[in-house]
């Protein structure tokens, strides 16, 4: 059973509207007078971080990637809950966790710990409060909208190369990314669809277009990159930059700096056009499990 098969089976169980069909960045739960946003991400040793990395950086990134999902919903963080595998370097993890919680002004509310001897897995559940309703989703893009990117692509790729000793670049976009919480809250009233870029600009654009039943025409040269121009194609597919990809009506007065990278068109058999070329499917567009 592939990951897609497993998720498809889970969708049959996740029947509550709050789950959004398991096709969005987070669950959206109406609770009294509040709208709550809930999300969970996991990180696995040997997959999501390199052996030479400090667990302080791993803890920071675990918090940041979850908060980035809240940012894509325009949410204000309420707290996080940690799932932690006890082994070595626990003190370093605690240091990074405290630094992240302080930097993003979010409290730790609880969680669970288990002891392990081999590969470690960490998870975090983040809870937020919607600052605007309706809460943005991946599926609201409309023909005629413009496609925008708040942030850039390729910085995490260069940071990964720096950690690996392959490039003289800033490691922090890979080791200590910053969720765009303020930008997400500011954009929420203006967007028709929004998600954070975790698996590559092109793959996430494909996903947003498919969820919206539309087709995105992306101009690759317009995408801002934080990498050498010679690596533009790679930067658009690398992921982990946690920029905000969104659509907004033509002429929208955006409250934060962003770069227009394309246009939303009527839906077609394939949801992505890259530089006038129709893309047959998501393979090769970014990171897939």
C-alpha positions as CSV (number, residue, x, y, z in Angstrom):
1,X,0.0,0.0,0.0
2,X,1.5,3.4,-1.0
3,X,1.2,6.6,1.0
4,X,-1.5,7.8,-1.5
5,X,-3.4,4.5,-1.0
6,X,-3.2,4.8,2.8
7,X,-4.4,8.4,2.8
8,X,-7.2,7.5,0.5
9,X,-8.3,4.9,3.0
10,X,-8.1,7.4,5.8
11,X,-10.3,9.8,3.9
12,X,-13.1,7.2,4.2
13,X,-12.8,7.5,8.0
14,X,-12.3,11.3,8.1
15,X,-15.9,12.2,7.4
16,X,-16.3,15.3,9.6
17,X,-16.3,18.6,7.6
18,X,-13.6,19.8,10.0
19,X,-11.1,17.4,8.4
20,X,-11.5,19.1,5.0
21,X,-11.3,15.7,3.3
22,X,-7.7,15.4,4.5
23,X,-6.7,17.5,1.5
24,X,-5.7,20.7,3.2
25,X,-2.8,21.8,5.4
26,X,-4.9,21.6,8.6
27,X,-8.2,20.7,10.2
28,X,-10.6,23.6,10.8
29,X,-12.9,23.1,13.8
30,X,-15.8,25.3,14.8
31,X,-15.8,25.4,18.6
32,X,-18.2,27.7,20.3
33,X,-17.5,31.2,19.1
34,X,-14.0,30.3,17.9
35,X,-12.6,28.6,14.9
36,X,-9.7,26.3,15.8
37,X,-7.0,25.2,13.5
38,X,-5.2,21.9,14.2
39,X,-2.2,20.4,12.4
40,X,0.5,17.7,12.9
41,X,3.8,17.1,11.3
42,X,6.5,14.4,12.0
43,X,10.2,14.3,11.5
44,X,12.2,11.0,11.1
45,X,15.9,10.6,11.8
46,X,17.8,10.0,8.5
47,X,15.0,11.4,6.5
48,X,14.3,14.9,7.7
49,X,17.7,15.8,9.2
50,X,21.3,14.9,8.7
51,X,23.4,13.1,11.2
52,X,25.7,16.0,11.7
53,X,22.9,18.4,12.7
54,X,22.3,19.5,16.2
55,X,19.0,18.3,17.8
56,X,18.6,21.9,18.8
57,X,18.0,22.7,15.2
58,X,15.8,19.7,14.7
59,X,13.5,20.9,17.6
60,X,13.4,24.4,16.1
61,X,12.4,23.1,12.7
62,X,9.8,20.7,14.2
63,X,8.0,23.7,15.7
64,X,8.5,26.0,12.7
65,X,7.1,23.6,10.1
66,X,3.9,23.1,12.1
67,X,3.5,26.8,12.7
68,X,3.9,27.3,9.0
69,X,0.7,25.2,8.4
70,X,-1.0,27.6,10.8
71,X,0.3,30.5,8.9
72,X,-1.3,29.2,5.7
73,X,-4.6,29.4,7.5
74,X,-4.0,32.9,8.7
75,X,-4.1,31.5,12.3
76,X,-2.7,32.8,15.6
77,X,-0.8,30.0,17.4
78,X,-2.4,28.8,20.7
79,X,0.0,26.1,21.7
80,X,1.8,22.9,20.7
81,X,1.9,19.3,22.0
82,X,5.1,17.2,21.5
83,X,5.6,13.5,20.7
84,X,9.3,12.8,21.6
85,X,11.5,9.7,21.3
86,X,14.0,9.6,24.2
87,X,17.5,8.6,23.4
88,X,20.7,10.7,23.3
89,X,21.2,14.5,23.1
90,X,17.9,15.2,24.8
91,X,19.3,18.4,26.4
92,X,20.2,19.8,23.0
93,X,16.6,19.2,21.8
94,X,15.2,20.9,24.8
95,X,17.4,23.9,24.1
96,X,16.2,24.3,20.6
97,X,12.6,23.7,21.7
98,X,12.8,26.5,24.2
99,X,14.4,28.8,21.7
100,X,11.6,28.2,19.1
101,X,8.8,28.5,21.6
102,X,10.2,31.8,22.8
103,X,10.9,33.1,19.3
104,X,7.4,32.4,18.1
105,X,5.7,33.1,21.4
106,X,3.8,29.8,21.6
107,X,3.4,27.7,24.7
108,X,4.0,24.0,25.2
109,X,0.8,22.4,26.4
110,X,1.7,18.7,26.7
111,X,2.5,15.6,24.8
112,X,4.1,12.2,25.3
113,X,7.5,10.6,25.4
114,X,8.7,7.0,24.5
115,X,12.2,5.4,24.8
116,X,13.8,4.1,21.6
117,X,17.1,2.4,20.7
118,X,17.2,2.9,16.9
119,X,15.8,5.5,14.5
120,X,14.0,8.4,16.3
121,X,10.7,10.0,15.3
122,X,9.5,13.3,16.6
123,X,6.0,14.8,16.1
124,X,4.3,18.0,17.0
125,X,0.6,19.0,17.1
126,X,0.0,22.7,16.7
127,X,-3.2,24.4,17.7
128,X,-4.2,27.8,16.4
129,X,-7.1,30.3,16.4
130,X,-8.5,31.6,13.1
131,X,-8.1,35.3,12.7
132,X,-10.3,35.5,9.6
133,X,-13.2,33.4,8.4
134,X,-13.8,31.8,6.1
135,X,-10.4,30.2,6.8
136,X,-8.3,30.0,3.6
137,X,-8.0,26.5,1.9
138,X,-6.1,25.1,-1.0
139,X,-9.3,24.8,-3.0
140,X,-10.6,28.3,-3.6
141,X,-8.6,29.5,-6.6
142,X,-10.8,31.0,-9.3
143,X,-10.1,31.5,-13.0
144,X,-8.7,35.0,-13.5
145,X,-7.0,35.1,-10.1
146,X,-3.3,35.8,-10.0
147,X,-0.8,33.3,-8.4
148,X,1.6,34.8,-5.9
149,X,4.5,33.8,-3.7
150,X,5.3,35.4,-0.4
151,X,8.9,34.5,0.1
152,X,11.3,32.7,-2.2
153,X,12.5,29.2,-3.3
154,X,15.8,27.6,-3.1
155,X,17.1,28.9,0.3
156,X,16.5,25.6,2.0
157,X,18.3,23.8,-0.8
158,X,21.3,26.0,-0.4
159,X,21.2,25.5,3.4
160,X,21.1,21.8,3.0
161,X,24.2,22.0,0.7
162,X,25.9,24.1,3.4
163,X,25.2,21.6,6.1
164,X,26.5,18.9,3.8
165,X,29.7,20.8,3.1
166,X,28.8,21.3,-0.6
167,X,28.3,25.0,-0.6
168,X,29.3,28.2,1.2
169,X,25.8,29.4,2.1
170,X,23.6,30.2,5.0
171,X,22.4,27.0,6.8
172,X,19.5,28.6,8.6
173,X,16.8,28.5,5.8
174,X,17.2,24.7,6.1
175,X,18.0,24.2,9.8
176,X,16.0,27.0,11.3
177,X,13.2,28.2,8.9
178,X,10.8,30.9,10.0
179,X,7.1,30.4,9.6
180,X,5.4,33.4,8.0
181,X,2.7,33.8,10.7
182,X,2.3,37.6,10.4
183,X,2.1,37.5,6.6
184,X,-0.5,34.7,6.7
185,X,-2.7,36.6,9.1
186,X,-2.5,39.7,7.0
187,X,-3.2,37.8,3.7
188,X,-6.1,35.7,5.0
189,X,-8.8,38.3,4.2
190,X,-7.5,38.9,0.7
191,X,-6.7,35.4,-0.7
192,X,-8.9,32.9,-2.5
193,X,-6.6,30.0,-1.7
194,X,-3.4,29.6,0.3
195,X,-0.9,27.0,1.4
196,X,2.7,26.9,2.6
197,X,5.5,25.6,0.3
198,X,6.9,22.5,1.9
199,X,7.5,20.1,-1.0
200,X,8.4,22.5,-3.9
201,X,6.8,25.5,-5.5
202,X,5.8,23.5,-8.6
203,X,4.4,20.5,-6.8
204,X,2.5,22.6,-4.4
205,X,1.1,24.8,-7.2
206,X,0.0,21.6,-8.9
207,X,-1.7,20.5,-5.7
208,X,-3.5,23.8,-5.2
209,X,-4.7,23.9,-8.8
210,X,-6.0,20.3,-8.6
211,X,-7.8,21.0,-5.3
212,X,-9.4,24.1,-6.9
213,X,-10.4,22.4,-10.1
214,X,-8.4,24.9,-12.0
215,X,-5.2,25.2,-14.0
216,X,-2.3,27.3,-13.0
217,X,0.0,28.9,-15.6
218,X,3.3,29.4,-13.9
219,X,6.1,31.6,-15.3
220,X,9.3,29.9,-13.9
221,X,11.4,33.0,-14.5
222,X,9.2,35.1,-12.2
223,X,9.6,32.9,-9.2
224,X,12.0,34.6,-6.7
225,X,14.9,32.3,-5.8
226,X,17.5,32.3,-3.1
227,X,20.0,30.2,-5.1
228,X,22.2,30.7,-8.1
229,X,20.4,31.2,-11.4
230,X,22.0,28.1,-12.7
231,X,20.0,26.1,-10.2
232,X,16.7,27.7,-10.7
233,X,15.0,24.6,-12.0
234,X,16.2,22.6,-9.0
235,X,15.2,25.4,-6.6
236,X,11.6,25.3,-7.9
237,X,11.4,21.6,-7.0
238,X,13.4,21.3,-3.8
239,X,10.9,22.4,-1.1
240,X,11.2,23.2,2.6
241,X,11.2,26.9,2.0
242,X,7.9,27.5,3.8
243,X,7.0,30.5,1.6
244,X,3.3,31.2,1.2
245,X,1.8,30.3,-2.1
246,X,-1.6,32.0,-2.7
247,X,-4.1,33.2,-5.2
248,X,-5.9,36.5,-5.2
249,X,-8.3,38.3,-7.5
250,X,-6.7,40.5,-10.2
251,X,-6.2,44.0,-8.8
252,X,-6.2,42.9,-5.1
253,X,-4.4,45.3,-2.8
254,X,-2.0,42.9,-1.0
255,X,-0.9,43.9,2.5
256,X,2.5,42.2,2.4
257,X,5.3,42.0,-0.2
258,X,4.8,39.1,-2.7
259,X,5.7,38.2,-6.2
260,X,3.3,37.3,-8.9
261,X,4.3,34.0,-10.5
262,X,1.3,33.1,-12.6
263,X,-2.4,33.1,-13.5
264,X,-5.3,30.9,-12.7
265,X,-7.1,29.5,-15.8
266,X,-10.1,27.4,-16.4
267,X,-9.5,23.8,-15.3
268,X,-8.1,21.3,-17.8
269,X,-7.1,17.6,-17.9
270,X,-3.8,18.6,-16.2
271,X,-3.7,21.3,-13.5
272,X,-0.3,22.9,-14.3
273,X,1.2,24.8,-17.2
274,X,4.8,25.7,-16.8
275,X,6.2,28.2,-19.3
276,X,3.4,27.3,-21.8
277,X,4.2,23.6,-21.4
278,X,1.4,21.4,-20.1
279,X,2.7,19.2,-17.2
280,X,1.4,15.7,-17.5
281,X,1.5,14.9,-13.7
282,X,3.1,15.6,-10.4
283,X,6.1,13.3,-10.8
284,X,9.3,15.2,-10.8
285,X,7.8,18.5,-9.6
286,X,8.9,18.2,-6.0
287,X,9.3,16.0,-3.0
288,X,6.8,13.1,-2.6
289,X,7.0,10.4,0.1
